[in-house]
Amino acid sequence: MKNSNLAQGVPALDIPRIFNISESAHRIHNPFTQEKYATLGAALRLEPGTRVLDLGSGSGEMLCTWARDYGIVGVGIDMSRLFSEQAKFRAEELGVADRVEFIHGDAAGYVAEEKVGVAGCVGATWIGGGVAGTIELLAKSLRPGGIILVGEPYWLRMPPSEDVAKECHAGAISDFLLLPELIASFCGLGYDVVEMVLADQEGWDRYEAAKWLTMRRWLEANPDDDLAEGIRAQLTSEPERYAACTREYLGWGVFALMAR
């Protein structure tokens, strides 16, 4: 997929700047750790040469480490220019740039030219308008018998109020399901859940808490930036909000699905 925006002189696609700032030091843009990605790769029994598509690939850690450790080949697409460049650098760093390609572009609607053995969207199901639409999109790139990966939040326990749900960055309690209900929803779409790897509190801490030092260093270097006031407010409120809400109520996992 070519980045036609650049060719036409249209301003480049990107995610909101706050994320490029707060997650600029992240290798993984979700509550997984490197160990969790290694566990997931082993659980999927990846074979050398398996083609993997990653929609919303972030800084490329999943594809790059799987290419190094399991010999996969793959393509990742992400809207963040910064994260896409970091992914390319990571591929060079790990010596797998000949096996993985990273495209700066809009993953919504992207279909691979060559069918893949694993098609994933790990934490960005807004790409397809939700879980069902994302699974439908991923299926278009999947070879028969292939595996779909979906990374999605779920409630560890139901929040006591809509206000608490919103403090977990949900629009409403109904935005997420309890884990058994989420698994049942995959089955309701005609898929068997064949594996799952769930984030733990260490993964959540590494994802969320790592933002705070990044934001503090950014504020020190950019006190007059237009975003400085907002980032200052976010840094002031985020640690307490996270400890009281996200850490207590929100889970996250990657689910491997196969069509029935």
C-alpha angles and dihedrals in degrees: 000000000000123000096241092176091071093046091053095045092246115146109271121261115254145156122253109295094238090070093047087055103040095042098035092112094046122107091186120043098200136051094280125109128211088260091056092052089050089050091050093049091050092045091055090053091227114201126209111272096025109149114230128190118198117190110198092018097175113190092348101247096139096050095039097050093042090051089051097042104031105021097241124156121216157154128233127193125195136166095219112093090199095050092046091054090047089052092054090049091050091052090053091045092054094041095243102110089116091059105041130049126197122203125196102219149094111299093195106111094005114150122183117243090221120042115252135215094223125030116184144179105183108190103341106085089145082083089078098031092261140332098306094048092045092051089049090051094047091049090063090066097042127103118224110284093019128137129247118209121205124182111200142158122242135179115265085198130350114274113243093233144010089252091060090048090054090050085059088057093255119133089221140343088265091063091080135035134216112263097259090048092049091052090048090052091059089051089049089058091057100263134122115224101229100172142359136188116194129206118242132208092270089058092048091049092050092049099044105029094047088066092063098064090043091053093046093051090046091052091051090052097040109034094150098046117124090242096049096096093050094046090048089054092047093049090050095052105030103077094054093041092050095047093047100041123009094040092049103041112020128079129180135197148161115242125199114214135188124190116247 
